[in-house]
Amino acid sequence: MTLVGKKFPDLNVDAMNEMGDTFKVNVFEEAKNNNKKVLLFWYPKDFTFVCPTELHAFQGALAEFEKRNTIVIGASCDTPEVHFAWLNTPKDNGGIEGVTYPILADSNRNLSSILGILDITNETYDEATGTVQVEGDNVTYRATYVIDEDGVVQHESINNMPIGRNVNEYLRIVDALTHVQEKGEVCPANWEEGKEAMQANAKGTAEYLASH
């Protein structure tokens, strides 16, 4: 079930930063209380392979997101302590040293379960033990959310484990959302900042298509 058009879950989650501080982050409140957009991206596991390339890519674009009034938050189901160990591992050894944005530690899987982004392919009830057993890694897919200043989800996408994200696409989405908010126009296919947008009516569509 998609969250697009709905409020992001109002939930406190443990987080870690590069200073070794463990604290609570509520993504919904980060947007509302700071009057900022939030780019929240989930990745499967610390100390893996595609994941550090993505965390460094978002760090490399952090100033661009900040210029767009957007907070970047990473997230996985690892514990805060594991996050801190990875944050202290050099880049040339597969680590994420130098990453400065907060990373959620959803180790109890409360938020990721609500979002429905866990890699669980099947669940079975074991009568002998009275437990539910799952198939799959029970870690998150590469899910990404763009949340507006009111805490409403404006974009949601999910990649499977081996497929890394293009950070520039999320900058484009933030730009498009800002354009819609400020100009009242809609953004056509392949729109980028500085390109022509269109009015959301039949005349606007016809005029745009006639010139493109």
Contacts in CASP RR format, 6 or more apart in sequence:
PFRMAT RR
TARGET T0000
AUTHOR 0000-0000-0000
METHOD contacts of the structure
MODEL  1
MTLVGKKFPDLNVDAMNEMGDTFKVNVFEEAKNNNKKVLLFWYPKDFTFV
CPTELHAFQGALAEFEKRNTIVIGASCDTPEVHFAWLNTPKDNGGIEGVT
YPILADSNRNLSSILGILDITNETYDEATGTVQVEGDNVTYRATYVIDED
GVVQHESINNMPIGRNVNEYLRIVDALTHVQEKGEVCPANWEEGKEAMQA
NAKGTAEYLASH
1 116 0 8 1.000
2 156 0 8 1.000
3 115 0 8 1.000
3 145 0 8 1.000
3 153 0 8 1.000
3 156 0 8 1.000
4 153 0 8 1.000
4 154 0 8 1.000
4 155 0 8 1.000
4 156 0 8 1.000
5 152 0 8 1.000
5 153 0 8 1.000
5 154 0 8 1.000
6 152 0 8 1.000
6 153 0 8 1.000
7 28 0 8 1.000
7 150 0 8 1.000
7 151 0 8 1.000
7 152 0 8 1.000
7 153 0 8 1.000
8 27 0 8 1.000
8 28 0 8 1.000
8 31 0 8 1.000
8 38 0 8 1.000
8 40 0 8 1.000
8 145 0 8 1.000
8 147 0 8 1.000
8 151 0 8 1.000
8 152 0 8 1.000
8 153 0 8 1.000
9 27 0 8 1.000
9 28 0 8 1.000
9 111 0 8 1.000
9 114 0 8 1.000
9 115 0 8 1.000
10 26 0 8 1.000
10 28 0 8 1.000
10 29 0 8 1.000
11 26 0 8 1.000
11 27 0 8 1.000
11 28 0 8 1.000
11 110 0 8 1.000
11 111 0 8 1.000
11 114 0 8 1.000
12 24 0 8 1.000
12 25 0 8 1.000
12 26 0 8 1.000
13 24 0 8 1.000
13 25 0 8 1.000
13 26 0 8 1.000
13 27 0 8 1.000
13 75 0 8 1.000
13 104 0 8 1.000
13 105 0 8 1.000
13 106 0 8 1.000
13 110 0 8 1.000
13 111 0 8 1.000
14 22 0 8 1.000
14 23 0 8 1.000
14 24 0 8 1.000
14 25 0 8 1.000
14 80 0 8 1.000
14 104 0 8 1.000
14 105 0 8 1.000
14 106 0 8 1.000
14 107 0 8 1.000
15 22 0 8 1.000
15 23 0 8 1.000
15 24 0 8 1.000
15 25 0 8 1.000
15 73 0 8 1.000
15 80 0 8 1.000
15 102 0 8 1.000
15 103 0 8 1.000
15 104 0 8 1.000
15 105 0 8 1.000
16 22 0 8 1.000
16 80 0 8 1.000
16 83 0 8 1.000
16 84 0 8 1.000
16 87 0 8 1.000
16 102 0 8 1.000
16 103 0 8 1.000
16 105 0 8 1.000
17 23 0 8 1.000
17 87 0 8 1.000
17 100 0 8 1.000
17 101 0 8 1.000
17 102 0 8 1.000
17 103 0 8 1.000
18 87 0 8 1.000
18 98 0 8 1.000
18 99 0 8 1.000
18 100 0 8 1.000
20 84 0 8 1.000
20 87 0 8 1.000
22 80 0 8 1.000
22 105 0 8 1.000
23 102 0 8 1.000
25 73 0 8 1.000
25 102 0 8 1.000
25 104 0 8 1.000
27 38 0 8 1.000
27 40 0 8 1.000
27 73 0 8 1.000
27 104 0 8 1.000
27 145 0 8 1.000
27 147 0 8 1.000
28 147 0 8 1.000
28 151 0 8 1.000
30 36 0 8 1.000
30 38 0 8 1.000
30 71 0 8 1.000
30 73 0 8 1.000
31 37 0 8 1.000
31 38 0 8 1.000
31 71 0 8 1.000
31 147 0 8 1.000
31 148 0 8 1.000
31 149 0 8 1.000
31 150 0 8 1.000
31 151 0 8 1.000
32 149 0 8 1.000
32 150 0 8 1.000
32 151 0 8 1.000
34 71 0 8 1.000
35 69 0 8 1.000
35 149 0 8 1.000
36 69 0 8 1.000
36 70 0 8 1.000
36 71 0 8 1.000
36 149 0 8 1.000
37 68 0 8 1.000
37 69 0 8 1.000
37 70 0 8 1.000
37 71 0 8 1.000
37 146 0 8 1.000
37 147 0 8 1.000
37 148 0 8 1.000
37 149 0 8 1.000
37 174 0 8 1.000
37 177 0 8 1.000
37 178 0 8 1.000
38 70 0 8 1.000
38 71 0 8 1.000
38 72 0 8 1.000
38 73 0 8 1.000
38 145 0 8 1.000
38 146 0 8 1.000
38 147 0 8 1.000
38 151 0 8 1.000
39 58 0 8 1.000
39 65 0 8 1.000
39 70 0 8 1.000
39 71 0 8 1.000
39 72 0 8 1.000
39 73 0 8 1.000
39 144 0 8 1.000
39 145 0 8 1.000
39 146 0 8 1.000
39 147 0 8 1.000
39 170 0 8 1.000
39 174 0 8 1.000
40 73 0 8 1.000
40 74 0 8 1.000
40 75 0 8 1.000
40 104 0 8 1.000
40 144 0 8 1.000
40 145 0 8 1.000
40 147 0 8 1.000
41 54 0 8 1.000
41 58 0 8 1.000
41 72 0 8 1.000
41 73 0 8 1.000
41 74 0 8 1.000
41 75 0 8 1.000
41 142 0 8 1.000
41 143 0 8 1.000
41 144 0 8 1.000
41 145 0 8 1.000
41 165 0 8 1.000
41 170 0 8 1.000
42 74 0 8 1.000
42 75 0 8 1.000
42 76 0 8 1.000
42 112 0 8 1.000
42 117 0 8 1.000
42 140 0 8 1.000
42 141 0 8 1.000
42 142 0 8 1.000
42 143 0 8 1.000
42 144 0 8 1.000
43 50 0 8 1.000
43 51 0 8 1.000
43 54 0 8 1.000
43 55 0 8 1.000
43 74 0 8 1.000
43 75 0 8 1.000
43 76 0 8 1.000
43 140 0 8 1.000
43 142 0 8 1.000
44 51 0 8 1.000
44 76 0 8 1.000
44 119 0 8 1.000
44 137 0 8 1.000
44 139 0 8 1.000
44 140 0 8 1.000
44 141 0 8 1.000
44 142 0 8 1.000
44 161 0 8 1.000
45 51 0 8 1.000
45 76 0 8 1.000
45 77 0 8 1.000
45 78 0 8 1.000
45 137 0 8 1.000
45 139 0 8 1.000
46 76 0 8 1.000
46 78 0 8 1.000
46 82 0 8 1.000
46 83 0 8 1.000
46 85 0 8 1.000
46 86 0 8 1.000
47 82 0 8 1.000
47 86 0 8 1.000
47 89 0 8 1.000
47 94 0 8 1.000
47 95 0 8 1.000
50 161 0 8 1.000
50 162 0 8 1.000
50 163 0 8 1.000
50 164 0 8 1.000
51 76 0 8 1.000
52 86 0 8 1.000
52 91 0 8 1.000
52 94 0 8 1.000
52 95 0 8 1.000
52 96 0 8 1.000
53 164 0 8 1.000
54 142 0 8 1.000
54 164 0 8 1.000
54 165 0 8 1.000
54 167 0 8 1.000
55 74 0 8 1.000
55 96 0 8 1.000
55 99 0 8 1.000
56 91 0 8 1.000
56 96 0 8 1.000
56 99 0 8 1.000
57 165 0 8 1.000
57 167 0 8 1.000
58 65 0 8 1.000
58 72 0 8 1.000
58 74 0 8 1.000
58 101 0 8 1.000
58 167 0 8 1.000
59 96 0 8 1.000
59 98 0 8 1.000
59 99 0 8 1.000
59 100 0 8 1.000
59 101 0 8 1.000
60 167 0 8 1.000
61 167 0 8 1.000
61 168 0 8 1.000
61 171 0 8 1.000
62 72 0 8 1.000
62 100 0 8 1.000
62 101 0 8 1.000
64 171 0 8 1.000
65 71 0 8 1.000
65 72 0 8 1.000
65 171 0 8 1.000
65 174 0 8 1.000
68 171 0 8 1.000
68 174 0 8 1.000
68 175 0 8 1.000
68 178 0 8 1.000
69 178 0 8 1.000
70 174 0 8 1.000
71 101 0 8 1.000
72 101 0 8 1.000
73 101 0 8 1.000
73 102 0 8 1.000
73 103 0 8 1.000
73 104 0 8 1.000
74 101 0 8 1.000
74 102 0 8 1.000
74 103 0 8 1.000
74 104 0 8 1.000
75 103 0 8 1.000
75 104 0 8 1.000
75 106 0 8 1.000
75 111 0 8 1.000
75 112 0 8 1.000
75 140 0 8 1.000
76 83 0 8 1.000
76 103 0 8 1.000
76 104 0 8 1.000
76 105 0 8 1.000
76 106 0 8 1.000
76 139 0 8 1.000
76 140 0 8 1.000
77 105 0 8 1.000
77 106 0 8 1.000
77 107 0 8 1.000
77 109 0 8 1.000
77 112 0 8 1.000
77 118 0 8 1.000
77 138 0 8 1.000
77 139 0 8 1.000
77 140 0 8 1.000
78 86 0 8 1.000
78 105 0 8 1.000
78 107 0 8 1.000
79 105 0 8 1.000
79 107 0 8 1.000
80 105 0 8 1.000
80 107 0 8 1.000
82 105 0 8 1.000
83 103 0 8 1.000
83 105 0 8 1.000
86 95 0 8 1.000
86 96 0 8 1.000
87 95 0 8 1.000
87 96 0 8 1.000
87 97 0 8 1.000
87 98 0 8 1.000
87 99 0 8 1.000
87 103 0 8 1.000
88 97 0 8 1.000
89 95 0 8 1.000
89 96 0 8 1.000
89 97 0 8 1.000
90 97 0 8 1.000
91 97 0 8 1.000
91 98 0 8 1.000
104 111 0 8 1.000
106 112 0 8 1.000
106 140 0 8 1.000
109 118 0 8 1.000
109 138 0 8 1.000
112 118 0 8 1.000
112 140 0 8 1.000
115 143 0 8 1.000
117 140 0 8 1.000
117 141 0 8 1.000
117 143 0 8 1.000
117 158 0 8 1.000
118 138 0 8 1.000
118 139 0 8 1.000
118 140 0 8 1.000
118 141 0 8 1.000
119 136 0 8 1.000
119 137 0 8 1.000
119 138 0 8 1.000
119 139 0 8 1.000
119 140 0 8 1.000
119 141 0 8 1.000
119 161 0 8 1.000
120 134 0 8 1.000
120 135 0 8 1.000
120 136 0 8 1.000
120 138 0 8 1.000
121 135 0 8 1.000
121 136 0 8 1.000
122 134 0 8 1.000
122 135 0 8 1.000
122 136 0 8 1.000
123 132 0 8 1.000
123 133 0 8 1.000
123 134 0 8 1.000
123 135 0 8 1.000
124 132 0 8 1.000
124 133 0 8 1.000
124 135 0 8 1.000
125 131 0 8 1.000
125 132 0 8 1.000
125 133 0 8 1.000
126 132 0 8 1.000
126 133 0 8 1.000
141 158 0 8 1.000
141 159 0 8 1.000
141 160 0 8 1.000
141 161 0 8 1.000
142 158 0 8 1.000
142 159 0 8 1.000
142 160 0 8 1.000
142 161 0 8 1.000
142 163 0 8 1.000
142 164 0 8 1.000
142 165 0 8 1.000
143 156 0 8 1.000
143 157 0 8 1.000
143 158 0 8 1.000
143 159 0 8 1.000
144 155 0 8 1.000
144 156 0 8 1.000
144 157 0 8 1.000
144 158 0 8 1.000
144 165 0 8 1.000
144 170 0 8 1.000
145 153 0 8 1.000
145 155 0 8 1.000
145 156 0 8 1.000
146 153 0 8 1.000
146 154 0 8 1.000
146 155 0 8 1.000
146 156 0 8 1.000
146 170 0 8 1.000
146 173 0 8 1.000
146 174 0 8 1.000
146 177 0 8 1.000
147 153 0 8 1.000
147 154 0 8 1.000
148 154 0 8 1.000
148 177 0 8 1.000
148 181 0 8 1.000
154 173 0 8 1.000
154 177 0 8 1.000
155 170 0 8 1.000
155 173 0 8 1.000
155 177 0 8 1.000
159 165 0 8 1.000
172 191 0 8 1.000
172 192 0 8 1.000
172 193 0 8 1.000
175 192 0 8 1.000
175 193 0 8 1.000
176 187 0 8 1.000
176 191 0 8 1.000
179 185 0 8 1.000
179 187 0 8 1.000
179 191 0 8 1.000
179 193 0 8 1.000
179 197 0 8 1.000
180 186 0 8 1.000
180 187 0 8 1.000
183 197 0 8 1.000
184 200 0 8 1.000
185 197 0 8 1.000
185 198 0 8 1.000
185 199 0 8 1.000
185 200 0 8 1.000
186 197 0 8 1.000
186 198 0 8 1.000
186 199 0 8 1.000
186 200 0 8 1.000
187 197 0 8 1.000
187 198 0 8 1.000
188 197 0 8 1.000
188 198 0 8 1.000
188 208 0 8 1.000
188 212 0 8 1.000
191 197 0 8 1.000
196 208 0 8 1.000
196 211 0 8 1.000
196 212 0 8 1.000
198 204 0 8 1.000
198 205 0 8 1.000
198 207 0 8 1.000
198 208 0 8 1.000
199 207 0 8 1.000
END
